[in-house]
Amino acid sequence: MFTAKVRCTRSTPNQYVEGTTDLVFNASYEDGKNAEWAAKTPTLSLQMQVVDSVAQQVAVGDEITLTFAKDE
């Protein structure tokens, strides 16, 4: 198991599916937050289409911790 620190870099209403928002996340570059898995500059990008009630919980600039764990 390991974690990745990401920052929300974009939040855009989805133009094709009403009531959804596209969220984009990129790796945080600050203070070696991703040193656990990145040798130098961390590279990670994630785009999610979420329902608006979930999107309202995340603002551009928010930092999020993702946990990567194998399913048992």
C-alpha positions as CSV (number, residue, x, y, z in Angstrom):
1,M,0.0,0.0,0.0
2,F,1.1,3.6,-0.7
3,T,-0.4,7.0,-0.8
4,A,-0.2,9.9,-3.3
5,K,-0.9,13.5,-2.6
6,V,-2.8,15.2,-5.4
7,R,-4.2,18.7,-5.9
8,C,-7.4,19.5,-7.8
9,T,-6.4,21.6,-10.7
10,R,-9.7,21.9,-12.6
11,S,-13.5,21.5,-12.0
12,T,-15.7,21.9,-15.0
13,P,-19.4,21.1,-15.5
14,N,-19.6,18.1,-17.9
15,Q,-21.2,19.3,-21.2
16,Y,-22.6,15.9,-22.1
17,V,-24.0,14.5,-18.9
18,E,-26.3,16.8,-16.9
19,G,-25.7,16.9,-13.2
20,T,-22.0,15.8,-13.4
21,T,-18.7,17.6,-13.2
22,D,-15.2,16.7,-14.5
23,L,-12.5,17.0,-11.8
24,V,-8.8,16.9,-12.7
25,F,-6.1,16.1,-10.2
26,N,-2.3,16.3,-10.6
27,A,0.5,15.3,-8.2
28,S,1.5,17.7,-5.5
29,Y,5.0,18.9,-6.0
30,E,5.4,20.4,-2.5
31,D,7.7,19.3,0.4
32,G,8.5,15.8,-0.9
33,K,4.9,14.8,-0.2
34,N,5.2,12.1,-2.8
35,A,8.8,10.9,-2.0
36,E,7.4,7.5,-1.1
37,W,6.8,6.7,-4.8
38,A,8.5,9.4,-6.8
39,A,12.3,9.5,-7.3
40,K,12.3,13.2,-8.4
41,T,9.4,15.3,-9.7
42,P,6.2,13.3,-9.2
43,T,4.0,12.7,-12.2
44,L,0.4,11.7,-11.8
45,S,-2.8,12.8,-13.5
46,L,-6.4,11.7,-12.8
47,Q,-9.6,12.9,-14.4
48,M,-13.0,11.9,-12.9
49,Q,-16.5,12.5,-13.9
50,V,-18.5,12.8,-10.7
51,V,-22.1,13.7,-9.7
52,D,-22.4,17.3,-8.7
53,S,-23.0,16.5,-5.0
54,V,-19.5,15.0,-4.9
55,A,-17.9,17.8,-7.0
56,Q,-19.2,20.3,-4.4
57,Q,-17.0,18.7,-1.8
58,V,-13.8,19.5,-3.8
59,A,-12.5,22.9,-4.7
60,V,-9.7,23.8,-7.2
61,G,-6.6,23.9,-5.1
62,D,-7.7,21.3,-2.5
63,E,-5.2,18.6,-1.7
64,I,-6.4,15.1,-1.5
65,T,-4.7,11.9,-0.4
66,L,-5.2,8.8,-2.7
67,T,-4.6,5.4,-1.2
68,F,-3.4,2.6,-3.4
69,A,-3.9,-0.8,-2.0
70,K,-4.3,-4.2,-3.6
71,D,-7.7,-5.8,-3.2
72,E,-7.7,-8.9,-1.1
